[in-house]
């Protein structure tokens, strides 16, 4: 792995951009480049939401072609070339034909996904996630939660027991880090399956908030916490990482809701707001069925 992420210099990437622009008669502004050399970046979500993606890779992502095929992108047209400079040996193929090929040297992979709508997915359907011991929140409610998180492209967010929220946040924070706290071994395994399934490489999965576990992780801006009996301990741990931490608390329990105001006051968390979301949908008998109606509590610590 190139420790300085300098496998491809800027001029070399621009040369490759110009090469494919001329070869395919497409404007450079319609090509989305991604340099993954020595980096944890989310190639699969980018290809799923863009028609033309040019990936600069090296041996740090030697299984990239297999990962794209496993994600269901096998029918995508592709061009693959080796080296840091465009050459005559660029091969036209498709992803399924590259499935068994490892990337062992500087390589450029240009993927054309004509079937995508070039749209960002908000509220991914629950059936798309891996099963396990996890009970996923409804996708309509998750869409509202994502609007509260207001995820930036380079954001760092810590999420407690919010597996589907982790995936959507990781896709949105494509150049950031999502810290997923999963104390339960079964939920941690399912979280790992989902991260692999959706191709998000910017998720750090941890089992606890011990000092040794947190060392080396980036400082989160916001914490999303599914409230349980350890809520206060989790809040204290987050404040120790960032004294200006922003919070979004999720709960279905009225007793938990009632205790959050004094908990926020105790730890200097201000601007508390409470929202309840209620969603009803018709079933196959045309009867309205209500989903669980959570409370979402937001606040921000102040020094």
N, C-alpha and C positions, 0 to 999 in steps of 0.2 A: 504494500500500500504506500502511495506517495504521501508522506507525512505533511508536506506543504501544499497538497492538492494542486500541484503544478504540472501534472501530466500533460495538459493542454494549456498553452499560453493563449492570451486573448487574441493575438493576431492569427494564431492557428485556428481557433474556433471561428473567427470571422471568415477565414479562407474557406473553411468547410461550409459555412452558411452561404457564401457566395457560390460555391460549387453546386450545392443542391438547388439553390434558387435558379441558376442557369439551366441545370440539367432537367429540372421538372417544370420550368417556366412558371414559377410561382414567386410572388413578392416575398422578400425576407420578413416583412412584418407579419406574414401568415405562418411563419415557422417558429415554434416554441423550443428554444434550446434548453438543455438541462445538463450540467456538468456534475456527474455523480462520482468522480474519481476520489476515492478516499472519504466519501461523504455519505451520510445517511439521508437520502432524499427519496421522495415518493414518486417513483416513475409511473407505476400503474395508474394511480388516480389522474395523473397528468395526461396520459395517453387516452384514458377513458373519457376525458372531457375536452380534448383538442384533436383536430383532424390531422395535424402535422407536427410531430415531435422529433427533435434531433437530440439524441442522447450521446454524450461523451463519456466513455467508460474505460476502465482498465481492470487489472486482475482483482481489484478489491470488490468487484461485482461479477465474478466469473460465471455465476449461475443466472445472470439476468435474463437470457433468452428463455430458459426453462421457466422462470418465474412469470414472464409475460404469457407464455403458453398456458401455464397452470391457471392464470387469472382469466382465461377465456378469450385471449386476444390472438389466438392462433391464425385466424383468417386475415389478419391485418397485413397489408402489403408492407414490405420492408426493403431497405437498402443497407448493406453493411460494408464498411471499408476499414482497413487497418492502417495504423500509423497516424502521426500527428498532422500530416499534410495530405491533401486530396491526391489520389493517384488513379491510374487506369484500371485498377483491379477491384473497383466497387461492384459488388454483386447485388443483383435484384432478386428478391426471393419473397418469402412470407414467414411469419413468426413460427408457424408449425414446422416448417422445414429447418428452422434453426434450433429446435427444441434441445437437441443433444450437443449443441456446440458451446464450449466454454470460452469465456473471454479471458485471454492470458496476456494480452498486450494492449497498448492504446488502440481503442476501437471506437468508431462512430456508427451508431445505429439510428437510421432515419425511419420512423414508423408512420404509416399513413392509415388513419382510422376513419374511413369515410362514413361509418355508421353512427358516429357520435353526434349528439345535438350541441356540443360545445356549451354545456350548461353545468353549473355547480349543483350538486345534489344536496338538498336540504331535507331532512326527515327521511332517511333511508328506511325502506320497509323492513320490518322485523324478521321476515322470513329469509332475508339475505344474510343474517348473522348466524354464526355457529351456535348450535344448541349446547346445553349443559345445565348446570344448576342455576343459571341466570334467568331472571324474569325481566324482560326488557320493557322499558317505558314505551307507550304508544308513539308512533313516529310523528304524529301531529303535535304531541306534547314536547317531543324532543326538538322539533323545529322551533318552538317558542323558547326552549332552554338555550338553544344555539344563538338566538337573537339576544338573549340576556348576556351570554358570555362575550359577544362582540369580538370574536377571535380575529387577531391580526395575523398577517402572513408570517411574521417572525416571532409570534407570541410564545410564551412559556406558561402553561397552565397545569395545575395539579388537580387531579380528579380522583375522588374516593368512591370506589364501588359504582362507577357509572360507565359500564363497559361500552355501550353503544355511543354514549357521549364522547368517549375517548376517540373512537374511530372518526366520527364527524369532525371533532376538533382537530385531530391530526391531519385530516385532509385539508382543512381550512388553513392551519398553521404549517404550511408546506415547508417553510424554512425555519420553523421553531421547534419546540420540544413539548410533548405532552407526557407528564409524569402520571402513570396510572398506579394507584395504590390498591392492591388486592390482597388483603390478609388471608382470605380463604383460598386454599390450594386448588380446589376445583374451579373457582372463578378465575384464578390466575391462569390456569391451563386454557380455559375458554378464551380469555383475553389474548393469550399468545396466539391461539388459532385465528381469532378475528384479525389481529394485526397482520398475520401472514396472509390471510385470505384477501384482505383489502390492499395489501402491498404498502402499508405505512411503516416506514423505517424510523420515524421520528418519535416513537413511543418508548419510553423507559418504564418497564413494569417492575414494581417493587412490592415487597410484602409487608413492610412496616416503615415507621418513621424514625428509626434509630439514627443517631448521629452518623454512625459509620455508613449506613445505607444511603443517607442523603448527601454525604460528602462527594464532591465532584459533579453533582447535578446542578443545572442552572437554577437561578432564583425565579420562582413563578410570580407572575403578576396577579393571578387570580386563583382561587381554590373553589372547585365545585364539590360539595360534600353531600352524599346521601346520609342523612342523620341517623346515628345509632347511639348506643350508650357511651361511646367514646368521643362524642361530638366535641366536648370541651377540650379533651386532650389533643384532638386533631387541630382545633383552632389555635391552641397554644403552640403546637409544633409549626404551624404555618406562619404565625406571627414571629417566631424565632428566625424563620428564613427571610421573611420580608415584613418589617414593621408597618408597612403601608399596604398590606395585603387586602385585596378585594375578595368578597365572599359571595357565593350563591349556595344557599342551603336548600336541600330538597327533603320534604317529609310528607308522609300521609297521616301522621299522628298528631291529634289536637294537643295532647299533653306536651309533645316536643315543641310544637309551635308556641305554646304559652310560655315555655321556658327560654325561648331564644332572646327576647327583649332583655331580661336581666343578664343573660350570658353576654350579649353584645355590650351592654353597659359596663359590665365587670372588666371587659378586656379592651375597652376604648374603641369599639366599632360603631361608627356613626352612620347617619343617613339610611336607617333601616326602612325598607319597603317590603310589603308582603303582597303576593299575587297568588290567586288560586285559579287553576286551569281546569275546566270541565269540558270533556269531549264525549259526544254521543254519536254512534254510527248505527245505521241499519244493518241487520244481519240477513241471512238468506231467507228469513220469513218476513222480511220488511218490518221487523220490530226494532225500535230504538234500544240499543244497549249502551249503557254508560261505562266508560273507562274509569279506573281509579282517578280521583281528582286531587292531585298533589298541591301543597303550598310551596311556593318558591320565595325564599327570604333573601334579600340582598343587603349588603352593608359594606362599608369601607373603613379600614382602620386609619387612625390619624395619630401622628406623633405629638 
